[in-house]
Amino acid sequence: MRKYRDMSREELLIEKASLEKQFEAVKARRLKLDMSRGKPSRAQLELSNGMMNVLNSDAYFNDETGTDCRNYGILTGIPEAKRLMGQMSEVDPDSIIICGNSSLNVMFDTIAHSFSHGVCGSKPWGKVDHPKWLCPVPGYDRHFRITEAFGFDMINIPMTPDGPDMDMVEEYVNNDSSVKGIWCVPKYSNPQGYCYSDETVRRFANLKPAARGFRIYWDNAYSIHHLYEEEEDQVQILEILEECRKAGNPDIVYKFISTSKVTFPGSGIASIATSKANLEDIKKYMSVQTIGHDKLNQLRHVRFFGNFANMEEHMMRHAAILRPKFELVESTLQREIGGLEIGTWTCPKGGYFISFDSLDGCAKRIVAKAAEAGVRLTEAGATFPYGVDPRDRNIRIAPSYPTEKELRKATEVFVLAVKLVSVQKYLWEKEKEQ
């Protein structure tokens, strides 16, 4: 496979003409395919259909303590739900609060409270001039939208296969009191699928924040979302709350988790795990906000799964649906552009995304070109704060939602767009040289 960068101008023009002919043929098919979000497919949603049957009008609605889950009460969650989510989060049930149906909502609320009332008695963030937030990049766009909505100055922290650049993290956190927090997706990160190394987790636990009330927002969204069964044992990251306790920093982390991509997105269970001091602080405002979250949904999840082992088996059924899709995308990328050196990509062992880096300055045009042919991708730049990718190269690929047949078509369109935009870039550079 001849590299585009080694081709002459005449060879590039011939290649461009061939690609344009292929592209016009694809456009004529009038495709309408969506790879823009990491949504579970219909087949994945149907894995949890049995949950709809565990509670009916004849069901026993009391939890294990005898409390009627149809009524008010139990602010922090029913005991059996705290055990289940505690096992999922790798924490003691006493360290966890069961919240509503979305961990993103819990993160938003936690930041909102910190803005209005501070953290455990610290100065409210809303009264701090130009508060800052650290954002590992590429990262999760919805995280960035929360901190942008609150007016934080967001600072890019480059990601590595071991996690964020910890030299930069330590420099900012330990020396700048205006830095109030950092986003983290420690396992199968969004979008690369990286897992934080032991050293990275320990360095987080040993931070010495200049700001009182600094918090690590540890979003363990993909903690049990393995694509390969053997990875369940091999891909283990250190438990952050325990490491923080060992380091004498028990209060610097909030750990979030949910069943949004385990059962039904929008109808799952979310939770927050943290230190005793943080839990007491959270309960103060939570007791004003609600008398208790949806206990029937908590009961529904507990009775559907029974125990955490059954939840893990359930996730292997998810993996059986997702794994061929990831492998399809990866094999297509390797076959079509692997030798051209016009892009690199991750091959994650879990999570929901593949991170693709094009040649510099090409991501927006690739996404636009794919859209022209009927394939919708995540907007270029979305994986960076403010939607601005300084090198305009990162594209998040979400293989989960389409059927395999649709995904094959969408991936073929994507690689065609990558080739066409890359050829145009090299042609432009050669013309510039003349």
C-alpha positions as CSV (number, residue, x, y, z in Angstrom):
1,M,0.0,0.0,0.0
2,R,1.7,3.2,-1.2
3,K,1.7,6.0,1.4
4,Y,0.0,9.2,0.2
5,R,2.9,11.3,1.4
6,D,5.2,9.5,-0.9
7,M,3.1,10.1,-4.0
8,S,3.8,12.7,-6.7
9,R,1.2,15.4,-7.4
10,E,0.1,13.5,-10.5
11,E,-0.4,10.2,-8.6
12,L,-2.4,12.1,-5.9
13,L,-4.6,13.6,-8.6
14,I,-5.3,10.1,-10.0
15,E,-6.0,8.8,-6.5
16,K,-8.3,11.8,-5.8
17,A,-10.3,11.2,-9.0
18,S,-10.8,7.5,-8.1
19,L,-11.9,8.3,-4.6
20,E,-14.3,11.0,-5.8
21,K,-15.9,8.5,-8.1
22,Q,-16.4,6.1,-5.3
23,F,-17.7,8.9,-3.1
24,E,-20.3,9.9,-5.6
25,A,-21.5,6.3,-5.9
26,V,-21.9,6.1,-2.1
27,K,-23.8,9.4,-2.0
28,A,-26.2,8.0,-4.6
29,R,-27.2,5.3,-2.1
30,R,-28.8,8.0,0.1
31,L,-27.6,6.4,3.3
32,K,-28.9,7.6,6.7
33,L,-26.7,6.1,9.4
34,D,-25.9,7.4,12.9
35,M,-22.6,6.8,14.8
36,S,-22.8,10.1,16.7
37,R,-23.4,8.8,20.3
38,G,-22.5,5.8,22.4
39,K,-26.1,4.5,22.7
40,P,-26.8,0.9,23.4
41,S,-28.4,-0.9,20.4
42,R,-32.0,-2.3,20.4
43,A,-30.5,-5.8,21.0
44,Q,-28.7,-4.6,24.1
45,L,-31.8,-2.9,25.5
46,E,-33.7,-6.1,25.1
47,L,-31.3,-7.9,27.4
48,S,-33.0,-6.1,30.3
49,N,-36.6,-6.5,29.2
50,G,-37.2,-9.0,32.0
51,M,-36.8,-6.1,34.5
52,M,-40.2,-4.9,33.4
53,N,-41.8,-8.0,34.8
54,V,-40.2,-8.2,38.3
55,L,-42.7,-5.7,39.7
56,N,-46.4,-5.8,39.1
57,S,-49.5,-5.0,41.0
58,D,-49.2,-8.2,42.9
59,A,-45.6,-7.8,43.9
60,Y,-44.1,-7.4,47.4
61,F,-42.9,-3.8,47.4
62,N,-41.0,-3.8,50.7
63,D,-37.2,-3.8,50.9
64,E,-35.3,-6.2,53.2
65,T,-35.9,-4.0,56.2
66,G,-39.7,-4.1,55.6
67,T,-39.9,-0.5,54.4
68,D,-42.6,0.0,51.7
69,C,-40.7,1.3,48.6
70,R,-43.9,2.9,47.3
71,N,-43.8,5.5,50.0
72,Y,-41.5,8.3,51.1
73,G,-38.2,7.8,52.9
74,I,-34.8,6.1,52.8
75,L,-32.8,9.2,51.6
76,T,-29.6,7.3,50.7
77,G,-31.1,4.2,49.1
78,I,-32.5,0.9,50.1
79,P,-29.9,-1.5,51.7
80,E,-29.9,-4.1,49.0
81,A,-29.4,-1.5,46.3
82,K,-26.5,0.0,48.2
83,R,-24.9,-3.4,48.4
84,L,-25.3,-4.1,44.7
85,M,-24.0,-0.7,43.6
86,G,-21.3,-0.9,46.2
87,Q,-20.0,-4.1,44.7
88,M,-20.2,-2.5,41.2
89,S,-18.3,0.5,42.6
90,E,-15.8,-1.7,44.6
91,V,-16.7,0.2,47.8
92,D,-18.4,-0.6,51.2
93,P,-22.2,0.0,51.0
94,D,-21.8,2.5,53.9
95,S,-19.7,4.7,51.5
96,I,-22.4,5.1,48.9
97,I,-25.5,7.1,48.3
98,I,-28.0,5.9,45.7
99,C,-29.3,8.7,43.6
100,G,-31.6,9.1,40.6
101,N,-31.3,7.7,37.1
102,S,-28.2,9.6,35.8
103,S,-24.7,9.9,37.1
104,L,-24.3,13.0,34.9
105,N,-27.1,14.6,36.8
106,V,-25.4,13.8,40.1
107,M,-22.2,15.4,38.8
108,F,-24.1,18.5,37.7
109,D,-25.8,18.8,41.1
110,T,-22.6,18.3,43.0
111,I,-20.9,21.1,41.1
112,A,-24.0,23.3,41.5
113,H,-23.9,22.8,45.3
114,S,-20.2,23.5,45.4
115,F,-20.8,26.8,43.4
116,S,-23.6,27.9,45.8
117,H,-22.5,26.6,49.1
118,G,-18.9,25.4,48.8
119,V,-17.5,22.0,49.7
120,C,-17.5,20.9,53.4
121,G,-17.4,24.5,54.5
122,S,-15.0,25.9,51.9
123,K,-15.6,29.1,50.1
124,P,-18.4,28.7,47.4
125,W,-16.9,28.3,44.0
126,G,-19.2,30.9,42.6
127,K,-17.4,33.5,44.7
128,V,-14.0,32.6,43.3
129,D,-12.6,34.7,40.5
130,H,-11.9,32.7,37.4
131,P,-12.2,29.1,38.9
132,K,-10.3,26.5,36.8
133,W,-11.1,22.9,36.0
134,L,-8.7,20.3,34.6
135,C,-9.9,18.4,31.5
136,P,-8.0,15.3,30.3
137,V,-8.2,15.4,26.5
138,P,-9.5,13.9,24.3
139,G,-12.3,13.4,26.8
140,Y,-16.1,13.2,27.4
141,D,-18.0,16.1,25.9
142,R,-20.8,16.1,28.4
143,H,-18.3,16.5,31.2
144,F,-16.9,19.6,29.5
145,R,-20.4,21.0,28.9
146,I,-21.1,21.0,32.6
147,T,-18.0,22.9,33.6
148,E,-18.4,25.3,30.7
149,A,-22.0,26.0,31.8
150,F,-20.7,27.0,35.2
151,G,-18.1,29.3,33.7
152,F,-14.9,27.4,34.6
153,D,-11.7,28.2,32.8
154,M,-11.1,24.7,31.4
155,I,-7.5,23.5,31.0
156,N,-6.5,20.8,28.6
157,I,-4.5,17.9,30.2
158,P,-3.1,15.5,27.6
159,M,-4.1,11.8,28.0
160,T,-1.6,9.0,27.7
161,P,-2.3,5.2,27.7
162,D,-1.6,5.3,31.5
163,G,-4.0,8.2,32.2
164,P,-3.7,12.0,32.3
165,D,-0.3,13.7,32.2
166,M,0.3,13.6,36.0
167,D,3.2,16.0,36.0
168,M,0.8,18.7,34.6
169,V,-2.0,17.6,37.0
170,E,0.3,17.9,40.1
171,E,1.7,21.2,38.9
172,Y,-1.8,22.8,38.6
173,V,-3.5,21.1,41.6
174,N,-0.7,21.5,44.1
175,N,0.2,25.1,43.2
176,D,-2.9,26.9,42.0
177,S,-5.8,27.5,44.5
178,S,-8.2,28.4,41.7
179,V,-8.1,24.8,40.4
180,K,-11.2,23.3,41.9
181,G,-11.5,19.9,40.2
182,I,-10.6,17.5,37.4
183,W,-12.7,15.1,35.3
184,C,-11.6,11.5,35.2
185,V,-12.9,8.4,33.4
186,P,-10.4,5.9,34.8
187,K,-11.5,2.7,33.2
188,Y,-11.9,2.4,29.4
189,S,-11.7,6.1,29.1
190,N,-14.0,8.1,26.8
191,P,-13.0,8.1,23.9
192,Q,-9.7,6.2,23.9
193,G,-10.6,3.2,26.0
194,Y,-7.5,3.7,28.2
195,C,-7.2,2.4,31.8
196,Y,-5.3,4.3,34.4
197,S,-2.1,2.7,35.7
198,D,-1.5,2.0,39.3
199,E,1.1,4.8,39.4
200,T,-1.5,7.3,38.0
201,V,-4.1,6.3,40.6
202,R,-1.6,6.6,43.5
203,R,-0.4,10.0,42.2
204,F,-4.0,11.2,42.2
205,A,-4.5,9.9,45.8
206,N,-1.3,11.7,46.9
207,L,-2.2,15.1,45.4
208,K,-1.7,18.1,47.8
209,P,-4.4,20.5,46.6
210,A,-3.7,24.2,47.0
211,A,-7.5,24.8,47.0
212,R,-9.6,23.7,50.0
213,G,-12.5,21.8,48.6
214,F,-10.7,20.6,45.5
215,R,-12.3,17.4,44.2
216,I,-11.5,14.6,41.7
217,Y,-14.6,13.7,39.8
218,W,-14.0,10.0,39.2
219,D,-16.6,8.9,36.7
220,N,-16.3,5.1,36.7
221,A,-18.8,4.9,33.8
222,Y,-17.4,1.7,32.2
223,S,-16.1,-0.2,35.3
224,I,-17.7,-3.5,34.2
225,H,-18.0,-2.8,30.5
226,H,-15.5,-5.4,29.2
227,L,-15.5,-6.5,25.6
228,Y,-13.5,-9.7,26.4
229,E,-14.2,-12.0,29.3
230,E,-10.6,-12.5,30.1
231,E,-10.1,-8.7,30.5
232,E,-12.5,-8.8,33.5
233,D,-9.6,-10.1,35.6
234,Q,-6.7,-8.6,33.7
235,V,-7.9,-5.0,33.5
236,Q,-8.1,-3.9,37.1
237,I,-7.4,-0.5,38.4
238,L,-6.7,0.4,42.0
239,E,-9.7,1.5,44.0
240,I,-9.4,5.3,44.4
241,L,-11.2,5.7,47.7
242,E,-8.9,3.2,49.4
243,E,-5.8,4.7,47.9
244,C,-6.9,8.2,49.1
245,R,-7.4,6.8,52.6
246,K,-4.0,5.3,52.6
247,A,-2.5,8.6,51.4
248,G,-4.3,10.5,54.2
249,N,-6.5,12.3,51.6
250,P,-9.9,10.6,52.2
251,D,-12.0,13.6,51.1
252,I,-10.5,14.6,47.8
253,V,-12.5,12.3,45.5
254,Y,-16.1,11.7,44.5
255,K,-16.7,8.4,42.7
256,F,-19.7,8.2,40.3
257,I,-21.2,5.2,38.7
258,S,-24.5,4.2,37.1
259,T,-26.3,1.3,35.4
260,S,-27.2,3.5,32.4
261,K,-25.4,1.2,29.9
262,V,-26.1,-1.9,32.0
263,T,-29.9,-1.8,31.9
264,F,-31.9,1.1,30.4
265,P,-30.2,4.5,29.8
266,G,-32.4,7.1,31.4
267,S,-34.0,4.5,33.7
268,G,-31.0,3.1,35.6
269,I,-29.6,3.7,39.0
270,A,-26.8,6.3,39.7
271,S,-24.7,6.6,42.8
272,I,-21.9,8.5,44.4
273,A,-19.3,7.0,46.7
274,T,-17.0,9.1,48.8
275,S,-15.7,9.7,52.3
276,K,-17.8,10.0,55.5
277,A,-17.2,13.8,55.7
278,N,-18.3,14.2,52.1
279,L,-21.3,12.0,52.5
280,E,-22.5,14.1,55.4
281,D,-22.0,17.3,53.4
282,I,-24.0,15.8,50.5
283,K,-26.8,14.6,52.7
284,K,-27.3,18.1,54.0
285,Y,-28.4,19.5,50.7
286,M,-29.9,16.3,49.4
287,S,-32.3,16.2,52.3
288,V,-33.6,19.6,51.2
289,Q,-33.7,18.5,47.5
290,T,-35.6,15.2,47.9
291,I,-37.3,12.9,50.4
292,G,-35.8,10.0,48.6
293,H,-35.0,8.9,45.0
294,D,-37.0,6.3,43.1
295,K,-36.9,3.2,45.4
296,L,-39.2,1.2,43.1
297,N,-36.5,1.4,40.4
298,Q,-33.9,0.4,43.0
299,L,-36.0,-2.6,44.0
300,R,-36.6,-3.5,40.3
301,H,-32.8,-3.6,39.6
302,V,-32.1,-5.6,42.8
303,R,-34.7,-8.2,42.0
304,F,-33.8,-8.4,38.4
305,F,-30.1,-9.1,39.1
306,G,-30.3,-10.8,42.5
307,N,-26.6,-10.3,43.0
308,F,-23.5,-8.8,41.4
309,A,-22.3,-12.0,39.9
310,N,-25.5,-12.1,37.8
311,M,-24.8,-8.4,36.8
312,E,-21.4,-9.5,35.5
313,E,-22.9,-12.3,33.5
314,H,-25.4,-9.8,32.1
315,M,-22.5,-7.6,31.0
316,M,-20.9,-10.5,29.1
317,R,-24.1,-10.7,27.1
318,H,-23.6,-7.0,26.3
319,A,-20.1,-7.8,25.3
320,A,-21.2,-10.6,22.9
321,I,-23.2,-7.9,21.0
322,L,-20.6,-5.2,21.1
323,R,-17.4,-7.1,20.5
324,P,-18.0,-8.0,16.8
325,K,-18.9,-4.3,16.1
326,F,-15.6,-3.1,17.6
327,E,-13.7,-5.8,15.7
328,L,-15.4,-4.9,12.5
329,V,-14.4,-1.2,12.8
330,E,-10.9,-2.0,13.8
331,S,-10.4,-4.6,11.0
332,T,-11.8,-2.2,8.4
333,L,-9.6,0.6,9.5
334,Q,-6.5,-1.6,9.4
335,R,-7.4,-3.1,6.0
336,E,-8.3,0.2,4.3
337,I,-5.9,2.7,5.8
338,G,-3.5,0.8,8.0
339,G,-0.5,1.2,5.6
340,L,-1.3,4.7,4.4
341,E,-0.2,6.6,7.6
342,I,-3.1,9.0,7.4
343,G,-4.6,8.0,10.8
344,T,-4.2,6.2,14.0
345,W,-6.8,4.7,16.3
346,T,-7.2,2.9,19.6
347,C,-8.2,-0.8,20.0
348,P,-9.9,-0.7,23.4
349,K,-10.7,-3.8,25.4
350,G,-13.9,-2.3,26.9
351,G,-16.0,0.8,27.0
352,Y,-18.0,2.3,24.2
353,F,-15.7,4.2,21.9
354,I,-12.8,4.1,19.5
355,S,-10.6,7.2,19.3
356,F,-9.4,8.1,15.8
357,D,-6.7,10.7,15.1
358,S,-6.5,11.9,11.5
359,L,-3.8,14.1,9.9
360,D,-3.7,17.5,11.6
361,G,-6.3,19.9,10.3
362,C,-8.5,17.1,8.8
363,A,-11.1,16.0,11.5
364,K,-13.8,18.6,10.7
365,R,-13.6,18.0,7.0
366,I,-13.7,14.2,7.5
367,V,-16.8,14.5,9.7
368,A,-18.5,16.9,7.2
369,K,-17.6,14.6,4.2
370,A,-19.0,11.6,6.0
371,A,-22.2,13.5,6.7
372,E,-22.4,14.5,3.0
373,A,-22.6,10.7,2.3
374,G,-25.2,10.1,4.9
375,V,-23.1,9.0,8.0
376,R,-23.4,11.1,11.1
377,L,-20.4,11.1,13.4
378,T,-19.7,12.9,16.7
379,E,-18.9,16.5,15.9
380,A,-15.2,17.1,15.4
381,G,-13.8,18.9,18.4
382,A,-16.4,17.6,20.8
383,T,-13.8,15.6,22.7
384,F,-12.1,18.9,23.8
385,P,-13.3,21.8,26.0
386,Y,-15.3,24.4,24.2
387,G,-15.4,22.1,21.2
388,V,-12.0,23.2,20.1
389,D,-9.4,20.6,19.2
390,P,-6.2,22.5,18.8
391,R,-4.9,20.1,16.1
392,D,-8.3,19.4,14.5
393,R,-7.6,15.7,14.3
394,N,-9.6,13.7,16.9
395,I,-12.8,11.9,16.0
396,R,-14.8,9.7,18.3
397,I,-16.2,6.6,16.7
398,A,-19.2,5.0,18.4
399,P,-19.9,1.5,17.1
400,S,-22.6,0.4,19.6
401,Y,-25.9,1.7,18.1
402,P,-26.0,0.6,14.4
403,T,-26.6,-3.0,13.4
404,E,-23.6,-4.8,12.1
405,K,-24.8,-4.4,8.6
406,E,-25.3,-0.6,9.1
407,L,-22.0,-0.3,10.9
408,R,-20.1,-2.0,8.0
409,K,-21.6,0.6,5.6
410,A,-20.9,3.5,7.9
411,T,-17.3,2.4,8.5
412,E,-16.7,2.1,4.7
413,V,-18.0,5.6,4.2
414,F,-15.8,6.8,7.1
415,V,-12.5,5.4,5.7
416,L,-13.5,6.8,2.2
417,A,-13.9,10.2,3.8
418,V,-10.5,9.9,5.6
419,K,-8.8,8.9,2.4
420,L,-10.3,11.7,0.3
421,V,-9.6,14.5,2.8
422,S,-6.1,13.2,3.4
423,V,-5.3,13.2,-0.4
424,Q,-6.7,16.7,-0.6
425,K,-4.4,17.8,2.3
426,Y,-1.3,16.4,0.6
427,L,-2.3,17.9,-2.7
428,W,-2.7,21.3,-1.1
429,E,0.7,21.0,0.6
430,K,2.4,20.1,-2.7
431,E,0.7,23.0,-4.5
432,K,1.9,25.2,-1.6
433,E,5.5,24.1,-2.2
434,Q,5.4,25.0,-5.9
